[in-house]
Amino acid sequence: MRHADRIGLADGHQWSEHDVGTNGIGTALATGRPVHVYSEEHLMRVLHIWSCSAAPITDPDSGRVIGCVDVSGTARSLHPATVALVAATAKLAETQLALRMHERDERLRRRFESLRGRPGILLSSTGRVISGDPGGDLGERVPLGKQAGHRLMLRDGTAALLEPFSEGFLLRPGTASAPPALTLSLLGEGTPTASYGDDDRPLSLRHAELLALLALHPHGLTAEQLSFHLYGDDGNPVTIRAEIHRLRGQLGEAIAAKPYRLVCPVEADFMKVRRLLSSSDPAGLARAYPGPLLPRSESPEIRRERDELEAQVRAFLLRHGGPDELWAYAQTCNGRDDYEVLERLAALPATDLRSAAARSRLLS
């Protein structure tokens, strides 16, 4: 114990990876799995005479890591198999937590059933769905608001009101007025725009990228995840938080936090194109696709979505589209010089002006 005191293995000391580097406690918490850190695997030289085995404990109710079991000793005295011991101990702790959670759930169910048909979906205090959603439409967990009476937007686009109920909450679908819809126009070379309720506004490229990412990830993203999707490894979450703050100033209740997510009905032009790709309506697809998604964006995630959507639209129209649909695609920035599309159009009768235009482009 005296040896441990010298390196700070005592109450009040910080052992996160951010502060200490690789170590049993901090690395187990950071990775979310059991680890064994032997001697010189520690980042700090003063820890090289030590070995550590640790395993995180995850709360089955909230899904969060709430601590870890760690055994540390001098390098020669700690066997590598100790990691199996701490992993089993952590699992026993999680099993005990799960038993207590199920007992709480059962008490809530009994009280819920005593309501005799009162409509609602029963949630735990952490937002887990306990009862009232037999089809599993809400998923395992519902992001909760900060207080009772908070309005939530469910997956199917319907509004609901959160009410306190015993040790948990009741979600009452249809009892809250629906918020305005958010409509995003992000395709093509024009200025991206957003419409929220009766308010139409142009968007900066950065705000358009953020809204596109939130529309693509309806369950929400943290500032760190948004930063990575926008900038890769060079991103800064602080910048993202500042941009989201400005964006929420424009769109108000449309964006919730922790994690950042859209909590209103969302209709985006690129999402409509996605749906049309699974239909048999090439004319509708050609009308709905004025060009690539945010063509000026360098965001890695946006570029992946843009390239995939472009490839799917082109393949669909080449396979199913007629002259009108191919001509509409040829007016987009990528379609103007598409050799295969122009060849199809050039094969039209000479009296068709589209044939002459296509031949001209092929020769230029």
ZALUM-112342 format. One record per residue (C-alpha): residue in one letter; x, y, z. Coordinates in steps of 0.2 Angstrom, whole numbers, plus 5000, padded with zeros to 4 digits. Layout:
! ZALUM-112342
AXYZ...
This chain:
! ZALUM-112342
M500050005000R501450125004H502250084987A500550124979D500350294989R502050354981I501250344963G499550404967L498550244968A497450324982D495850424984G495850584975H497050554961Q496650564943W497050404932S496150444916E497150414900H497050604896D498050634912V499150484914G499250404898T499150214895N498750124912G497549994918I496150104925G496150244912T496350124897A494950004903L493750154905A494350234888T494150064878G492649994887R493449824889P494649724901V496449764899H498149704906V499549834906Y501249764909S502749854916E503449964901E501749964892H501350104904L501650274896M502450354912R504150294916V503850294935L502450154932H503650034923I503849934939W501949904940S500749794931C498849824931S497349724926A495649814925A493849784918P492549914916I490849904924T489349954913D487650004920P486349904911D485050034915S485950184907G487150094896R488550204903V490250144910I490150194929G491750124935C493049984934V493849844944D495749864945V497049754953S498849834952G500449764959T502349764955A502749694938R503349524944S501949494957L500449514946H500049374934P499349414917A497849294921T497249424934V496349514919A495149364919L494849384937V494449574936A493349534921A492349404930T492149524945A491549664934K490249544926L489649494943A489349674947E488449704931T487349554934Q486849624952L486449794944A485449704931L484449604944R484049774953M483549854937H482349714933E481549724950R481249914947D480549874930E479349744937R478749874950L478450004937R477549874926R476349834940R475950014943F475750044924E474549904923S473549964937L473050124926R471850004917G472150054899R472750224901P473750264884G475650284885I477350204884L478250164900L480050224901S481350194915S482150354923T483550334910G482350324895R482350134892V480750074885I479949954897S478149934891G476849994879D477849974863P477649794858G478249824840G479849894846D479550054835L480450164848G482050054849E482850014866R482950184872V482150364870P483150514873L482450614887G482150794889K482750894904Q481150894913A479350834914G478150914901H479550914888R479050884870L479850734861M479850694843L479650504840R480450404826D478850404816G478750594816T477350604829A477450714844A477350654862L477350724880L478450664893E477650644910P478450584927F477750414933S478350334949E480150294947G480050324928F479150414915L477650394904L477750444885R476050504879P475950504860G474750624852T474550734867A475750874861S475650984847A476850944833P478251064830P478551144813A479351034800L481151074794T481351064775L483151054768S483651094750L485451044749L485550964731G486351054716E487451204714G486251334721T486351404739P485751274751T484251334761A483151274776S481351304779Y480751294797G478851324799D478551484789D480351544789D481451514774R483251554775P484951524766L486251424774S488051444775L489051284769R489551244787H487751254793A487151154778E488451014782L487951004800L486050994796A486450864783L487450754795L486050764808A484750714795L485850564791H486050514809P484250534817H484850464834G486050604836L487950644836T489050714849A490150864846E491650744844Q490750634831L490150794821S491950864821F492650694815H491350684801L491650864795Y493550874797G494250704800D495650694813D495950874812G494250924819N493951024835P492350994845V492451164852T492151244834I490651124832R489851174848A490051354843E489251324826I487851224833H487451364846R487351484831L486251364821R485051334836G484851524837Q484151514820L483151354821G482651354840E481851194846A482251104830I483951044837A484150964854A485750924863K486650774872P486850714859Y486450844845R484950784835L483450854825V481850834835C480650894822P479950814806V481250824793E481150824774A482750844764D482850834745F484250704746M483250594757K481850604745V483050554731R483550404742R481750354743L481450374724L482850254721S481850114728S480350154717S479950134699D479850314695P481350374684A480350534679G480150584698L481950544701A482550654687R481450794693A482050774711Y483850774707P484550944702G486350894706P487550824719L487350844738L488251004744P489550994729R490751124738S490851014754E492450934758S491750844773P492250654772E490550594777I489650714766R490850664751R490450484754E488550514754R488650624739D489750504729E488550354733L487050454729E487750514713A488250344707Q486550264712V485550404703R486650384687A486450194687F484650204690L484350324675L485450234663R484450074667H482750144668G482650314661G482050374644P482750524634D481850654645E482550584661L484350564653W484250744647A483750804664Y485250714671A486350794658Q485950964665T486750924681C488550974684N489150794683G487950744669R488550884657D490050784652D489450604655Y490050514640E488850364642V487350474645L487750594630E488050444618R486250384622L485550554619A486650574603A485750414596L484050504596P483350554579A484250704571T482650804572D482750794591L483750954597R484350854612S485350744600A486250894592A486650964609A487350794615R488450774599S489050954602R489650904619L490450744614L491450844601S492050984613
